[in-house]
Amino acid sequence: ELKVEQNPLFLSMQEGKNYTIYCNYSTTSDRLYWYRQDPGKSLESLFVLLSNGAVKQEGRLMASLDTKARLSTLHITAAVHDLSATYFCAVDKWGGGSEKLVFGKGTKLTVNP
Amino acid sequence: GAVVSQHPSRVICKSGTSVKIECRSLDFQATTMFWYRQFPKKSLMLMATSNEGSKATYEQGVEKDKFLINHASLTLSTLTVTSAHPEDSSFYICSARRGYEQFFGPGTRLTVL
């Protein structure tokens, strides 16, 4: 059974600081996704990582994937208040005739002034 | 591109009534759509995979007769919550697959009184 674990689950940061969110998964998968969710809203796609060694950056967020270690990281650089949200990673799983996503529990990020 | 809509965004109903939620892919055709449920401060839980022109595949523990899914066209899937009860109150999110990505709708908040 594919399990996806994120840590930390809660993260309180000061503006301007750097931090990393980790996403571990238990079985082989070549695709990993990062999403952002604001309170009361649906998911917003941040990154799609398709291969080992993939690195993508958008603004203050950078995501990477190590398929051998089954690990993805989401690095936050010089955090700002607008980054406060819950971040989910998800991994593709094949089952029931279709690929489906298995989500981590999410990391609630709070950036304090 | 890759916009998914849901309707309604919010619904309040009385216990025992049925509620239909629509999920539409606006600018692409989606053979496969997914229905998720999210409890407050929790991750997304996949309820079922909806395939155009065939029966939906339900995840373990999800009642097929309670959560009726119809995927009658390549741009529309519907979820009907039958004989709703307060414990069915939740945030329901659909997604549509295009290629290797899922694109998420804005969600429907269901409150059953």
Interface residues (C-beta under 8 A of the other chain):
Chain A: R31 Y33 Y35 G40 K41 S42 L43 E44 S45 V48 L50 F88 D92 G96 G97 S98 E99 K100 L101 F103 G104 K105 G106 K108
Chain B: T32 F34 K41 K42 S43 L44 L46 T49 N51 T57 I93 R97 Y100 E101 Q102 F103 F104 G105 P106 G107 R109
